[in-house]
């Protein structure tokens, strides 16, 4: 970054300080990870200079032959990775990927079902502060208060009562496998389409260590970071393409359009203009990395680390939502620890452990305070940490939470984390 150092020292210094922060702390936010240098180089490439509205072979700008090839490679790799017939790699984020699906399958005011935000759902699954809750009639289902798992009696009852056009499975703070087959039973019962939001477990699905949404789901969306370990962005996939039933035809031939065509139109020009070709290149690189055999081992280690962390925290007296985890994510209820999620996030960060406050099911605190924290293992696993380190980290978390008013404790833990991180550099050269 020699040029940046010379041209803008303030930004250069901030980037380097952020590198130091990431290198010398434990990144345990479940939605974060460290990309490879190859992904970083792609995202920082000259492809950022190229505007390419439209799709490969059908752009609104000239000079797109090479970026067409980049996008086609990204789509081909994504289809292979997820055994999907159709893939769109243009959405700028997971939220925009979800919007692209809604624009395709729904009309304003249509009824949709999604997991309650307080029970592990996502803002785009109907939160009233989000476009989804403002444009569509969202009905929320929840988890069982005893098991912490999706309550399918609740899902079925609400589906029968409200007759949603679309049902969404998946979330942002649900630690268990998504039970696609049960959701499909409900969807078929009421004639709804089933959408899987696999933003969190997508990498695990690609590696074959989490169930696939196919053949149960009609469509799936995801981010490309998190467990997939790519750049920040979104994707949309169909296991099998199919003709739309909404009477949408090609204007000249009268041919019934495929759903894939409608999705493409919903993404561009429906909700965004030019795709970010440098990011799409980074996605392509990440997909190729995920196709390698060692990626499956990596994803197995993610789950092993999360389960080890969960088990050790349980032994230390922590309440783990759903009693454990099947994935990369652990949701901790701190109600028995005399500390809020907000306070826990702050003191853990001071000690060098980055987490996020998170609502737990049936939370009595506000979303800005919360009774829980969400932690994850993708980034730690990328650094090469294993079960041995998870035992240590569980103990460090407990020391901070148990003595959060003691500055000496926090300072000591910070030093131990600094020493631990030196043994596991993010980038080794």
Secondary structure, DSSP 4 states (H G I P E B T S, - for coil): -HHHHHH-HHHHHHHHHHHHHHHHSEE--TT-----HHHHHHHTSGGGG----EETTEESSSS-HHHHHHHHHHHHHHHHHHT-SEEE---SSHHHHHHHHHHHH--TT-EEEEE-GGGT--GGGT-TTSHHHHHSEEEEE-B-TTT-SB-HHHHHHHHHHH--SEEEE--SS--S---HHHHHHHHHHHT-EEEEE-TTTHHHHHTTSS---TTT-SEEEEESSGGG-S-S-EEEEESS--B-SS--B-TTT-PBPBHHHHHHHIIIIII-SS--HHHHHHHHHHHHHHTSHHHHHHHHHHHHHHHHHHHHHHHTT-EEGGGS-SSSEEEEE-GGGT--HHHHHHHHHHTTEE-EEE--TT--S-TTT-SEEEEE-HHHHHTT--HHHHHHHHHHHHHHHHTTT-HHHHHHHHHHHHHHHHTS-SS--
